[in-house]
Amino acid sequence: MEAAAGGDIARTHAEEVLELPKILKSLSDFCNTEPAKNRAKNLCLLTRQSAVESELEKIETIRRAGESTDFFVPFEPGYLRSLVNRTFLIRLEELILIRKFLDSVRRLKAQFRDSRLRDFFAPLHDHRLLVQEIDRRISDSGTIRDDASPRLAQIRGRKKRIHGRLQELLDTMLKDNPSMFTDLNVVERGGHFVLPVKSNFKKQINGIIHSFSNSGETVFIEPIAVAEETAQLVELEENERAEIDAILRALTGLIRNDLDAIEDDTALAVGLDLLFAKVRFANEMRANRPIFSPRLCMVNAFHPVLRHINDRVVPLNLQLNSGKRVLLISGPNAGGKTVVLKTVGLAALMAKCGLFIPADEGSSMPFFDSVYADIGDEQSIESQLSTFAAHVKQVKTALEGNSNSLILLDELMSQTSVEEGSALASAILDELSKDGSVVLATTHNENLKIFASDRADMINAGMEYTDRPTYRLILGVPQPSNAISLARTLGIRQGVLDKAMSYLDEEKMSVNRLFEDLSKELKTVAEEREKLATLVEEYEQKLACFNAKKKQEFDALRVRYRGEMTKAKREIERLIKTLKKEGPKPATVRKVRDFFEGAMAGETRGAPYHPGVGELVRLRDLRRIGQVIAERQGRYKVSLENIYYWVEPTDIESIQKENKDS
């Protein structure tokens, strides 16, 4: 999925022109560790859809959990194995880094032990015993402990005692004859302890001269008594280095025994760092998970690089039915045609890298085997290719490439004559449409627009232009280039524009006017559709509000009836007790009869009522007033707050009597 550590992969032409490396560099900035940053910058397109789906599912799971963490990985995966294989001992500095990594593994396991993400971190190993062994030998300050081994403790103990004797001896000599010395401090030169003796007293000190001061007034002499002790120190220091090497070899052996687990954890931690970075990157871009389906559908998509430059980018909305394999986009220069190609192409590349795409939920695309792009000025001085030849070379690559590909062709065959360019472009689109690929091409060529309109597997589209480019893609209708209008906007004087108009072929002017009229009609339809969608949304909101209110009223009725039933049950129990106690006395029987007659009266349905159309009536169950708007087969349609009910005559009652009473 990525290049080897420290190396950069070779990018395809499409990946370069669609600016995938810039996106991956941005992704790498969200990683904590250098190995993950390197992996991010070297992500490759996955070849199997199942692998991409698995990666996207992991990102979705982490995003839903809403949890985050930091990672520490000091080495690339495989580095430690290589190190252990080529050396007998690992240096102290690297052992400290390994210890820090093992501690970070322990922290991650503890942090996510009870998390929804525990399955991601469960495979990490428990290196507690190895960490304890390292801690027993290496201090928190990063030095070998004195008690790392019995022999090292003995050596350092002897060194300390000798240092003490030397210091005491030298201090005594300085104090006994202070006038013989230029300074009353012991000096160390080249691992030897020397005294700064005045040059005129040098013969009075029995020792070895090591050096002189620049002025020659001071002679640095190592006394003979000190030299013997110093020789012992040198020997002890050699023994100390040998013992430290033995300790490091022992720790290296422990790491070698645990090497497979450490390497597994290194690779897993790097992968998790990259996964969490993908989540943070997706959140930063407000990106969403792509859906793989036969239909290409981009909902409010944008190119991240362009969005970074200008946060007011007009989003791309594009729905290409599976039966349409070729989308031919026309419209003015600087109208956004190339941006459409780059946005779709980059989204396809990002998806195949296992990334969320910069588009709203519901965006979908086929799982393309390859992506080919011929975008921009392809002229190459080094290879002695003209602009036209360079474009032909890229088209040739697409023609010879995989089927089921995404092919992006900017200004197709516009670098040569109109007649031959039209013929060649038509043949290319015809050939590419046969192998199951999806082709997005841009053009100013009127003949090519007409060619596409006659094909069932092709569809025209255009970038909208009113008095200026709107950067909105309009499906189904090609757009004129509006070169003269754009030139007017850019300040070309009117006389030149009038002359240009006189040179235009009348038939082509008619075609352009037809395109403009169709575009206006389509815009009107789109606006009406938006209004209808707004009305539908308002209706659905009102319906939801009414249903909520109705549920609330039914719940209130249920509570009221439950209370009445409880009250009735208690009254019945009281009457039964009275009957048992007093017997069937006339007064008691009358109370029972009155109670049940009153209760039954409350449950009896009202008499049917037959209103006239337009009359206001009350719905008995809801206790709400509505208007009768229709009658059919003895049932009545009643409007209540723009909601309609078909009810029986027994479900309604007149409110005329109430109006008369009031």
KOLKOLKE-771679 format. One record per atom (N, C-alpha, C): residue in one letter; x, y, z. Coordinates in steps of 0.02 Angstrom, whole numbers, plus 50000, padded with zeros to 5 digits. Layout:
// KOLKOLKE-771679
AXYZ...
END
This chain:
// KOLKOLKE-771679
M500414994050000M500005000050000M500435006350000E501065005850023E501505011550025E502215009550007A502635014549996A503325013149977A503715010850038A504295008150025A504725006150080A504945012250119A505135011150182A505325016650225A505875020750193G505765027350194G506285031950169G506255033050095G505835029550058G505805030349985G505155033549964D505165036849907D504565039749878D504345035549819I503705034349814I503455030349759I503405034449695A503395031149639A503315034549575A502565035649563R502365041749553R501665043549542R501495043249468T500865041249454T500635041249385T500505048449363H500455049249297H500315055849270H499665058649298A499145054449302A498505056749327A498555058949400E498915055249440E498985057049511E499335063749519E499815065149475E500175071449479E499725077349459V499395076749400V499005082449376V498385083649418L498135078449451L497545079249494L497745081249565E498395081949577E498675084749639E498565080149700L498575073649687L498535068949743L499115069749793P499745070749770P500285071549819P500165077249868K499865082749846K499715088249892K499215086049946I498725082149925I498225079749973I498555075050024L498985070650000L499305065950046L499805069450092K500115074850068K500545078850112K500125082050167S499535084550150S499095087350201S498875081950251L498735075950226L498555070450270L499125068950318S499745068950293S500315067350336S500395072250394D500175078450384D500225083450437D499795081650498F499305077250488F498865075250543F499135069150581C499695066350558C499985060550591C500435062850648N500495058750700N500935060250757N501655058150744T501765052750708T502425049650704T502705050150633E503365050250629E503695050550563E503535044450520P503545038350548P503365032650505P502665033250475A502185035750514A501505036650487A501485042250435K501865047550447K501905053050398K502175050450331N502705046350335N502985043550274N502485039050238R502125035050277R501625030650247R501075034750214A500855040150248A500325044350220A500535047350153K501145050050150K501375053350088K501475048350032N501545041950049N501675036849998N501085031949989L500485034050010L499905029749999L499815028349924C499645022249909C499515020149840C498775018349832L498555018249770L497875016249755L497795008749767L497295006949806L497154999849818L496804996849757T496944990549744T496684987349683T496034983549696R495894981949760R495294978049775R494784982249813Q494164982049790Q493644985949823Q493544983749895S493604977249909S493514974849977S494024977950025A494634978950001A495154982050043A494984989250058V494734992850007V494524999750017V493945000250066E493434995850056E492854995850100E493054994550172S493524989950182S493764988450249S494084994550281E494494998150242E494825004150268E494325009550284L493835010550240L493325015650251L492895013950312E492755007650323E492365005550381E492735007050446K493395006050445K493795007650504K493765015150519I493835019250467I493795026450476I493115028450503E492585025450476E491905027050498E491815025150572T492085019350591T492015017150661T492365021950709I492975023950692I493345028550735I493005035350737R492745037450681R492405044050679R491785043950723R491395038550719R490785038150760R490945037950834A491495034650851A491685034150922A491875040950951G492135045350909G492305052050932G492885052350980E493305047150981E493875046951027E494525048350988S495015050951025S495655052450994S496225050651042T496825050351016T497405048751058T498035050851021D498605050551055D499245052051025D499655045651021F500105045450972F500525039550961F501255041550965F501665036650986F502395037550987F502715031350956V503015032250898V503365026750864V504035029550840P504595027650873P505245030750857P505585027850795F505365021850773F505705018450717F505195016450664E505435015750604E505035012750550E504935005350565P504365002450547P504284995250553P504854991650517G505154986650549G505704982950519G506384985450539Y506424991750564Y507074994550582Y507384990650640L506994989150691L507264985750750L507504978750732R507144975350689R507364968650668R508034969050631S508094973950588S508714974850552S509284976550600L509134980750650L509644982650698L509884976650738V509424972650763V509604966850803V509994961750762N509844961250698N510184956350655N510894958350639R511054964850642R511724967050622R512174969150681T511924968650742T512334970650799T512204966050859F512694965750903F512624961650963F512294965451020L512354972051016L512054976051070L511734982451041I511204984451072I510854990551053I511104996151098R511255001851068R511515007551105R511005009951157L511275013151209L510865015451264L510315020251240E510495024851195E510005029751171E509405026251137E509545021051098E509015017551064E508605013251112L508935010551163L508575006751215L508075011251251I508275017451263I507815022151296I507205023451252L507315024251186L506755025251140L506295019151138I506605013151138I506195007051138I505775006751201R506095008351258R505725008451322R505135013251319K505245019151290K504705024051284K504145021451239F504335018051184F503825015251140F503405009851175L503755005351212L503385000051247L502915003051300D503115008551330D502685011851379D502075014851344S502175017551283S501605020351246S501115014951226V501375008951211V500935003251195V500515001451256R500825001351314R500454999851376R499905005151388R500085011551376R499595016851386R498995016151338L499135014451275L498595013751227L498125007951246K498415002351267K498004996651287K497554998551346A497835002251394A497445004251452A496905009351434Q497075014051390Q496605019351372Q495995016651336F496085011551294F495525009151253F495275002251276R495445000351337R495234993651361R494474993051363D494124998351384D493394998251389D493055002751337S493425004351284S493165008751232S492805004851178R492415008451139R492105005351080R492635003651027L493225006451035L493775005150988L494264999851015R494074996251066R494534991551098R494794986251049D494384984351000D494614979250952D495204981550911F495264988150901F495834990850863F496484990050903F496434990550969F497034990651011F497154984051048A496664979551046A496734973151081A497344969151057P497534969250993P498104965150971P498774967450999L498814973651027L499444975951056L499654971251113H500314970151119H500564965351168H500714968651235D500754964451286D500924966751353D501674965551364H502054971051365H502784970651372H503004972351444R502584970951492R502714973151560R503374970351587L503504963951576L504104960751603L504734963651571L504694964851505L505264967751470L505404974851495V504874978651505V504954985551530V505264985351600Q505044980751642Q505334980151709Q506074978551707E506274974151660E506984972451654E507384978551631I507104982451584I507454988451561I507504993451618D506944994451654D506944999251709D507414997251765R507534990751773R507984988351826R508704990151810R508844991451747R509534992851726R509645000051704I509125003351681I509195010251656I508765014851699S509055020351722S508695025051766S508235029551726D507815033251762D507365038051729D507755043551694S508355045051717S508755050251685S509115047751623G509045041351607G509345038651546G510055036251553T510255034351614T510925031651625T510875024551652I511425020751645I511445014051673I511465014451749R511035010951783R511005011151856R511645007951885D511835010351945D512415007351979D512294999951995D511664998352012D511504991452031D511244987351972A511394989451911A511164985651852A511454978551852S512024977751884S512304970951893S512754971251956P512864965551989P513314965552048P514014967952031R514284965751974R514964967651954R515014975151943L514494978151909L514514985351897L514474989251963A514084986752010A514044989952075A514724989852110Q515074984152104Q515734983552135Q516244988352102I516234988652036I516704992952000I516595000252017R515965002352015R515825009452029R515955011152102G515855006152147G516025007352217G516765008652226R517195004552193R517915005452196R518125012152166K517815013952110K517975020352078K517815026152124K517265025652158K517065031052203K517555031652261R517795025952287R518265026252342R518935029152320I519165027152262I519805029752236I519755037252224H519175039552195H519075046652184H519115050352250G518825047252300G518845050552366G519555051152393R519955045952386R520645046152410R521065051252371L520955051252305L521325056052263L521155063252282Q520525064552290Q520315071252307Q520615073452374E520605068752422E520875070252488E521625071552484L521985067452447L522705068152440L522895074752407L522565076352353L522725082452316L522535088652357D521965088452391D521765094152433D522285095352488T522555089952517T523065090552570T523695093952543M523915091852484M524515094752454M524415102252440L523815104152417L523665111152402L523655115352465K523365112552518K523305116252581K523985116852617D524395111652612D525035111752648D525525116752618N525515117652552N525995122252520N525635126752470P525185131052494P524795135152447P525225139952405S525805141852430S526215146652393S526525143652330M526535136952325M526845133652267M526375133352206F525745135152216F525245133952163F524935140552139T524785140852075T524445146752047T523695146552061D523415140752078D522695140052092D522625134352141L522165135152188L522075130052240L521515125152222N521425123652159N520925118852135N521265113352096V521005107252103V521265101552066V521045102251993V521495100751947V521345101251875V521395094351844E520935092951796E520955086451761E521175087751689R521715084451668R521965085151599R522035078151568G521625076751515G521685070451479G521565064351523G521115064951571G520965059351615G521435058651674H521895063451683H522375063351738H522245069351784F522335068151850F522245073451898F522915076851911V522955083351898V523585087051902V523505093151946L524095095651968L524105101752009L524415107451969P524135113651976P524415119451940P525015122351979V525605120051964V526205121952002V526545127951969K526775132752012K527155138351985K527815135651955S528015138351900S528575135551862S529225135351903N529335139951949N529945140051988N529945134852044F529355131352054F529325126052106F529245119052074K529325118552009K529175112151976K529635106451998K530245108052018K530705102752039K530555100252109Q530135103852145Q529985101852213Q529395096952217I529065095852159I528505091152156I528735084952118N528715079152152N528925072852120N528335070152080G528355070952015G527805068751974G527935069351900I527405068751860I527445068651787I527155075251761I527565078751720I527315084951690I526875083151630H526265085951629H525795084551573H525745090351524S525795096651549S525745102451503S525945108751540F525995114251499F526155120851526F525595125651507S525535130951545S525055136251527S525345140251469N524935144351437N525155148251379N525705153251399S525655155751459S526155160651481S526795157251505G526755150751518G527345147051542G527445147651617E527015151351652E527095152251723E526825146351763T526395142251733T526085136651768T526285130151735V526465125251777V526625118551753V526115113851784F525805109751742F525295105051767F525635098351778I525685096451843I526055090551863I525595085551898E525665079251877E525305073751910E525775070451960P525635071152026P526085068152076P526115060552066I526705057652084I526815050452076I526295046552116A526135048752175A525645045252217A524955045152185V524805050652151V524155051152117V524155046852055A524715046352020A524745042551957A524575035251968E524805032552025E524655025552038E523905024452046E523575029052083E522845028552092E522485029652026T522745034351985T522425035851920T522455029751875A523025026051878A523085020051837A522545014951856Q522405014451920Q521865009951941Q521185012251914L521085018951914L520455021651887L520365019951813V520915020751775V520885019251703V520685011951693E520975007551732E520815000451727E520084999151746L519855002551799L519155001651820L518665004351767E518845009951736E518405012651684E518355007951624E518905004751607E518884999751554E518424993951574N518494991851636N518064986451661N517324988651662E517214995051680E516524997751682E516214997651612R516604999851562R516334999851493R516184992751470A516614988151488A516494981251468A515864978451502E515774980251566E515174977751602E514534981051575I514574987451557I513994990851527I513814987551460D514334985851420D514194982351357D513864975651370A514084972151424A513774965751441A513044966651460I512894972151497I512204973651516I511784975251454L512054979251409L511694980951348L511584974751304R512084970251303R511994964051265R511434959751295A511394959751362A510864955951395A510184958851378L510124965551379L509494968751361L509324967551288T509844967751245T509734966351174T509464959351165G509724954651204G509464947851200G508744947351220L508544951051272L507844951151293L507394954051238I507634959351206I507254962351151I507224957651092R507774954051079R507774949251024R507254943751037N507184941651099N506684936551116N505974939051105D505874945651113D505204948551107D505114952351041L505574951150995L505614955250934L504984954950892D504714948950881D504124948250838D503544952450865A503434952050931A502884955850961A503004963350955I503634965450966I503784972650961I503684975150890E503914971250841E503824973250771E503074973450752D502704968550776D501974968550763D501654974850792D501854976650852D501574982550884D501784988950849T502404988950824T502644994850787T502224995950724A502124990550686A501724991150625A501004993050642L500714990050695L500024991550713L499964998850736A500435001250776A500395008150800A500455013150743V500885011650694V500945016150635V500295016150596G500005010150587G499365009750551G498805013450587L498795012950654L498275016350692L498385023950691D499005026050694D499155033250689D498885035950622L498995032150568L498755034250503L497995034250500L497685029150530L496945028850531L496655034850567F496915036450626F496665042150664F496795048650626A497355048950590A497495054850549A496985055550493K496785049850463K496275050050411K495615052750437V495455050950499V494835053450530V494895061050541R495455063350570R495535070450582R495545074350516F495845071450464F495865074650398F495165075150370A494775069850376A494085069850352A493665075050389N493755075550454N493385080550493N493575087550472E494225088650460E494455095250441E494155097350374M494085092550327M493815094150260M493055093650257R492755091250313R492035089550312R491895084450257A492345079650252A492295074350201A491845068750226N491615064650179N491155059150196N491355052850159R491075047350182R491235040850154R490935040050084P491325038250035P491055037149967P490685030549963I490185030349920I489815024149907I490025021649838F490185015249833F490365012449769F489745009449736S489565012049679S488975009649642S489085011249568P488675008249523P488775009649452P488675016949432R488335020749475R488165027649457R488655032549487L488885037249446L489305042649469L488865048349493C488905049849558C488475055049587C488895059049637M489005065349623M489385069649668M488915074849697V488875074949764V488415079449799V488835084649836N488785090949813N489145096449845N489895094749854A490195092349800A490895090449802A491335096649788F491955096349812F492425101849798F493135099049797H493575102849764H494285100949761H494625104149822P494925100149867P495205102849929P495745108249918V496155107349867V496685112249855V496375118949836L495855118749793L495515124849773L495145127849833R494845123549874R494485125849934R494965129249983H495585126849986H496075129950030H496245136950007I496255137949941I496415144549913I495815149249920N495215146549908N494605150649910N494055146649943D493865148650004D493365144750041D492655145950017R492565150049964R491895151349937R491805147749870V492135142049863V492075138149801V491355135649792V491105136249730V490435133649715V490485125949711P490095122349751P490145115049752P489895111949687L490155106049672L489955102349612L489395097549628N488865097749590N488325092849595N488235089549527L488335083049526L488345079349463L488035072449473Q487535070749433Q487235064049435Q487255061249364L487655056049355L487735053049289L487435045949292N486885044949256N486575038349257N487035033049229S486945026949252S487395021449232S487385020249156G486845022049123G486815021149050G487225026149012K487405031649044K487815036749012K488535035849031R488955034348982R489665033048995R490105039148982V489855043848941V490265049648922V489895056048939L490225060448976L489955067048992L490385072248957L490085076048911L490455081148874L490265088048902I490745091548930I490615097848965I490865103648922S490425108348911S490595114348872S490455120448915G490615126248886G490505132448923G491095137148916P491055142948948P491565148148938P492235146248969N492765149448945N493415148948978N493355151849048A493745149049094A493735151149164A493045150049195G492655145549166G491985144249192G491955138349240G492505134649247G492525129149294G492525122149264K492605121549198K492585114949166K493145110549192T493755113149192T494335109149215T494275107349288V493985111949328V493895110649399V493425104649409V492925103949366V492475098149371V492875091749361L493305091549310L493715085649297L494155084049356K494495089249383K494955088149438K494595085949501T494005088749513T493635087049574T493415079749572V493135077549516V492925070649509V493525065949511G494045067749475G494635063449472G494975062649539L495045068149575L495375067749641L494945063749690A494285064549687A493845060649731A493935053249718A493995051349654A494085044249637A494755041649664L495275045649658L495935043649683L495935043149759M495635048049792M495605047849865M495225041749890A494675040249857A494285034349877A494695027949871K495075027349816K495485021349806K496085021149854C496255026749884C496765026849936C496475025250005G495825024050008G495515022650073G495395028950113L495215034450079L495075040750113L494345042750101F494065046450148F493425049550137F493525055050084I492995056650048I493055061449993I492725068050011P492965073649983P492675080249999P492015081249963A491495078049988A490825078549960A490325076550014D489695078350004D489185076750053D489015069250052E488665067150105E488425060250108E487985058650048G488015052450025G487625050449967G488015050749902S488625053549904S489035053749844S489275046649827S489245044849764S489415038049744S489815038149679M490145032549666M490535031849604M490685024449593P490815022449531P491045015649520P491735014649553F491905008449566F492595007049589F493025006249527F493345011649507F493735011749445F494385007749454D494555004049401D495185000449402D495775005149395S495685010449354S496225015249343S495925022149332V496345027249338V496155034049323V496665036949274Y496425039549219Y496855042749169Y496645050049162A497135054449153A496965061549148A497425065049098D497115068749053D497485072949006D497235080049019I497585083549063I497355090049087I497935094949084G497815100949059G498315106149060G498755105948998D499275110149000D499745110648944D500255105148950E500235100248906E500675094448910E501305095148867Q501445101248843Q502025102148800Q502665100348838S503125096948805S503745094748838S504335096448794I504755101148817I505345103048779I505855097348781E505915094148841E506425088948849E506305083148800S505675081148790S505535075448746S505355077748675Q505435084348663Q505315087148596Q504605085648572L504115086148618L503415084948600L503055091648596S502665092648542S502235098448539S501645097548586T501275102848596T500685102248639T500205096948614F500075096948548F499615092048520F499885084948528A500535083948513A500825077348518A500815074848590A500945079348638A500935077348708A500235075148729H499715078848706H499025076848721H498855070148690V499065069148628V498935062748594V499255057048632K499845058248659K500195053048697K499785050948758Q499495055748793Q499085054148852Q498435050548832V498135052748776V497525049448752V497675042248732K498255041248701K498465034448682K498525029948743T498795032648797T498855028848860T498165026748884A497685031348880A497005029648903A496685024448857L496785025048792L496485020348745L496765013248755E497395012948775E497715006348785E497665003948857G497345007848899G497325006148970G496755001348988N496645000849054N496144996149079N495444998449061S494994993649053S494284995249049S494054996949120N493434999249126N493165001249192N493625006449224S493805011449185S494245016749210S493865023349210L494135028149247L493905035049243L494405038749198I494155041749144I494585045149096I494385052449092L494855056849103L494725064149106L495125067449049L494765070649003L495085073548944L494895080948939D495385085148950D495265092348951D495405095348882E494905099048855E494975102148789E495195096948737L494795091848730L494965086048688L495085088048616M495685086748592M495895087848523M495775095048499S495865099848545S495765106848526S496405110048501Q496955106248500Q497605109148482Q497755108648407T497255106548368T497355105948296T496755109148261S496685107948195S496145111048158S495465108648183V494945112948175V494285111348200V494015105048167E494095104348101E493815098748065E494135092148087E494795091948085E495135085748103E495085084448178G495105089848217G495035088948289G494365086148308S493825088448273S493155085848286S493115078448269A493385076648211A493345069748189A493735065148236L494335067348256L494755063348300L494435062748369A494175068248395A493865068148461A493255063648461S492845063948409S492255059648405S492445052348405A492955050648367A493185043648364A493455041248432I493815045748466I494095043948531I493545042648582L493045047148585L492495046248631L492095039848615D492005038548551D491645032548530D492015026348553E492675026248546E493065020448564E493075019448640L493165024948677L493205024448750L492545022348781S491995023948748S491335022348777S491175014848772K491565011148733K491405004148721K491664999448776D492175001548814D492494996848860D492264997548932G491715001148944G491445001549011G491745007049053S492165011249024S492465016749062S491975022549067V492095026949115V491725033249121V492185038749097V491945042749050V492365047949019V492055054749033L492455059249060L492265066249067L492735070349024A492455074048976A492865077948930A492585085048926T493035089748913T492825096648904T492965098648832T492575103348806T492665105448737T492345112248725H492585115648672H492245121448644H491975119848574N492065113648552N491915111748483N491175110348474E490845114348432E490125113648421E489965106848388N490395104648342N490265098248308N490275092448358L490725092948406L490775087648456L490155087548502K489895093548517K489285093948557K488705090448520I488655091748455I488115088648416I488215081148412F488835078948405F488985071748403F488755068448468A488905071448525A488715068548590A487955068448598S487615073448573S486885073848581S486525068348543D486855065448491D486545060148452D486685053248479R487065052748533R487255046148560R486865044748625A486605038648629A486215036748689A486665035848750D487305034248738D487755033048795D488165039148813M487995044848783M488345051148798M487855056548818I488095061448856I487665066848877I488065073348878N487745078548854N488055085148856N487925088448924A488365092848943A488285096849003A488675103248991G488545108249032G488895114549023G488945118449087M489435122849089M489525127349146M489105133549134E488665134849180E488175140349172E488535147049167Y488255151349123Y488515158049114Y487915162749106T487855167449152T487315172449145T487655178749117D487755183649158D488175189249136D488905188149155R489005182649189R489675180549211R489645173049226P490215169649232P490195162549250P489915161549320T489475156449328T489205154849395T489545148649425Y489935145049384Y490295139049405Y489825133349424R489195133649401R488715128249412R488675123849350L488705117249361L488655112449306L487925111149291I487735111949227I487045110749205I487045104449161L486715099149182L486685092949143L486155093349089G486305090149033G485805089348981G485825094548926V486145100248938V486165105548889V486885108048881P487165107948820P487825110848810P487795118448818Q488355121448833Q488375128648842Q488835131848790P488655137748766P489105141148719P489725143548755S490245144748716S490875146848746S490845154048771N490395158148741N490315165048763N490975168848763A491395167448713A492045170548710A491985178148702I491505180248659I491425187448647I491165190948709S490685187848743S490415190748805S490955191248858L491365185948863L491895185948912L492425191248895A492565192048830A493045197148808A492785204148826R492125205148819R491825211548838R491915212748913T491795207548952T491875208149025T492595209849044L493065207249005L493775208349019L494045214848989G493605218648955G493795225348936G493995226448864I493885221448820I494025222448748I493535227648721R493795232548682R493355238048660R492825235548611Q492275239148610Q491665237048575Q491775236248500G492185240548469G492295240048397G492575233348377V493045230848416V493335224248402V492805218848410L492395219448461L491875214448474L491355214448418D491165220448393D490675220848338D490955217548275K491585218648262K491895215648203K491905208048211A492045205648272A492055198448284A491355195548272M490845198948293M490155196548282M490005196048208S490265200748169S490125200548096S490475194648062Y491015192248093Y491365186648063Y491045179948081L490605179948131L490305173648153L489825170948101D489835164448092D489365161048048D488665161548078E488155163448038E487475164348063E487195157848092E487365152248060E487115145848085E487375144348154K488025145748164K488315144548231K488035149348282M487895155548261M487585160248307M486895157748328S486535154748281S485865152048296S485925146248346V486435142048335V486545136448381V486695139048451N487125144248454N487295147048519N486685149948554R486265153548513R485645156348543R485185150748567L485165145148529L484755139448551L485015136748617F485675136048622F485975133648685F485795138348743E485835144848729E485685149648782E484945149248803D484495148548753D483785148048769D483635141648809L483945136048788L483855129748824L484115130348896S484665133648903S484965134548970S484495138649015K484205143948986K483745148049026K483125144049046E482855140048997E482275135949013E482435130849067L483025127849061L483225122949111L483315126149179K483575132249180K483655135749243K482985137249274T482485139149232T481815140549257T481515134249287V481595128549252V481345122149277V481665120449344A482325121649348A482685120049410A482435124349467E482305130749453E482045135149505E481355132949529E480925130949480E480255128549499E480305122149540R480785117949521R480885111649558R481105113149629E481535118249637E481755120149704E481165122749746K480725126649714K480135129149749K479695123349771L479595118549726L479175112849742L479485108849799A480145108049797A480485104449850A480395108049917T480405114749914T480305118649976T479605117650003L479105117549958L478415116549980L478325109550010V478625104549977V478575097750003V478895097350072E479465100650080E479805100550145E479375103950198E479055109650180E478625113050228E478035108650247Y477735105250197Y477175100750211Y477385095050257E477965092150243E478195086650285E478325089050357Q478575095150364Q478695097850431Q478025098850467K477525101450431K476875102450462K476555095750481L476635090850436L476355084250450L476695081150512A477345081850516A477705079250573A477485082750637C477385089350632C477165093150691C476465090950712F476015089950662F475335087950679F475335080950710N475725076350680N475755069550708N476015069550779A476505073850792A476765074350860A476235076950908K475855082050883K475335084950925K474775079850936K474615076050883K474095070950890K474305065650939K474925063550936K475175058550983K475135061151054Q475305067551062Q475285070551129Q474565070551156E474075072251112E473385072351134E473135065251150F473325060351109F473125053451123F473425050951188D474055052851200D474375050951263D474005053951322A473785060251314A473415063551368A472745059951380L472405058051324L471775054451331L471885047751366R472425044451348R472565037951378R472675038651454V473035043851473V473145045051544V472495046651580R472065050751546R471425052551577R470985046451586Y470935042251533Y470515036251538Y470785031351589R471455031051594R471735026551645R471545028951715G471555035551724G471355038251789G470625036951804E470195037551751E469475036351762E469345029051776M469725024651742M469635017451755M469845015751827T470385018751850T470605017551919T470085019951969K469805025851954K469285028651998K468665024151998A468475021751937A467885017351933A467995010851970K468605008151965K468755001851999K468695002652075R468935008252100R468885009452172R468155010152193E467745013552152E467035014452169E466675007852168I466845003552118I466524996852116I466704992852177E467344993052196E467564989352255E467204991852318R467114998352322R466755001152380R466024998952381L465684998852321L464994996652317L464924989252335I465414985252313I465394978052330I465444976952405K465894980752436K465954980152509K465304982152544T464984987452518T464354989752548T463814984452541L463784981352480L463284976052469L463394970152515K464034968252524K464184962652568K464004964252640K464124970552658K464014972452728K463284973652744E462914977352699E462234979552714E461704975352678G461934971352629G461434967452591G461124971752537P460664968752498P460364972352441P459804977152462K459974982152501K459484987152519K459304991352458P458674993752455P458454997652396P458915003652381A459125007052434A459545012952424A460225011052394T460495005352420T461145003052395T461095000852323V460564996952307V460474994552238V460395000452190R460045005652213R459945011552171R460615015052156K461045015352206K461705018352195K462115014452143V462075007752149V462445003552101V462185004652030R461505004652025R461195005551959R461385012351930D461355017651971D461525024351947D462255024751923F462695021351961F463415021451943F463525018351874F463245012351863F463365008851800F463015012351742E462425015251754E462085018851699E462495024951679G462795028451728G463205034251712G463835032351675A464155026751696A464765024551663A464625022351591M464075018651581M463905016351514M463735022151469A463425027251497A463235033051456A463865036451428G464405036351468G465035039451445G465355035551389E465245028951385E465555024751334E465145024251270T464515026251273T464065025451215T464235030551162R464285028151099R464425032651044R463835037351034G463985043451011G463455048350999G463035046350939A462495049750933A462045048550876A462385050950812P462275047650756P462595049850694P462355056850674Y462815060650645Y462645067350623Y462845067950550H462385070850510H462495071550438H462535078950419P463145081650416P463225088750402P463205090150327G463195096350309G463255098350240G463975100050224V464155099750159V464835101450137V464955108850152G465535110250184G465705117050204G465545118550276E465175114150309E464965115350378E465545113750426L465585117650480L466075116350533L465785111350581V466175106150597V465955100850643V466525099250692R466355095550745R466855093550793R466995086050785L467645084250783L467835077250784L467815074950857R467375069950870R467255068050940R467885065650976D468285061250945D468865058450978D469395063650992L469515068050943L470035073050951L469795079350987R469135080250990R468845086251020R469105092450985R469185092050919R469435097650879R468925099250825I468895105650804I468415107850753I468755108050685G468415105150635G468655105350566G468085106850519Q468245107250454Q467755108950404Q467635103150357V466995101650343V466815096350296V466935098950225I467345095350186I467495097650118I467245092850065A467005086750085A466745082050036A466345076650072E465895073150033E465505067550059E465505062050007R465625055850029R465635050349982R465395044050018Q464875040949991Q464605034550017Q464495034750092G464185040150115G464005040650186G464565042750231R465175043750206R465735045950247R465915053150227Y466235056650274Y466365063750264Y467125065050269K467375069350223K468065071450223K468115078050260V468495078050316V468535083850359V469255086450358S469335093050347S469985096250347S470125099150416L470705097150443L470895099550510L471635101550506E471765108250505E472455110850501E472825108050441N472485108050383N472765105650319N472915098150319I472625094450368I472655087150368I471935084650358Y471865079550316Y471205077350296Y471035070550326Y470405069850351Y470175063650381Y469525061550347W469465054950334W468815052150314W468505049050377V467905051350396V467605049350459V466885046950448E466645043050498E465955040750498E465505046050528P464855045950513P464385050850543P464395050550620T464525044650648T464535044150722T465165047150752D465665048850710D466285051650736D466255059250740I465715062250717I465685069550717I465045071950751E465055078150771E464465081150802E464415088450781S463815090950786S463675097750764S463915102750817I464125108550792I464305113850839I463795119550834Q463255118450794Q462755123750785Q462395125250850K462245119850888K461885120750951K462305125050999E462965123851000E463405127651044E463395135051024N463395136250957N463395143150933N462755146750954K462175142950949K461535145950969K461525147451043D461805142651083D461805143551156D462225149551176S462785150251138S463225155851156S462955162451131
END
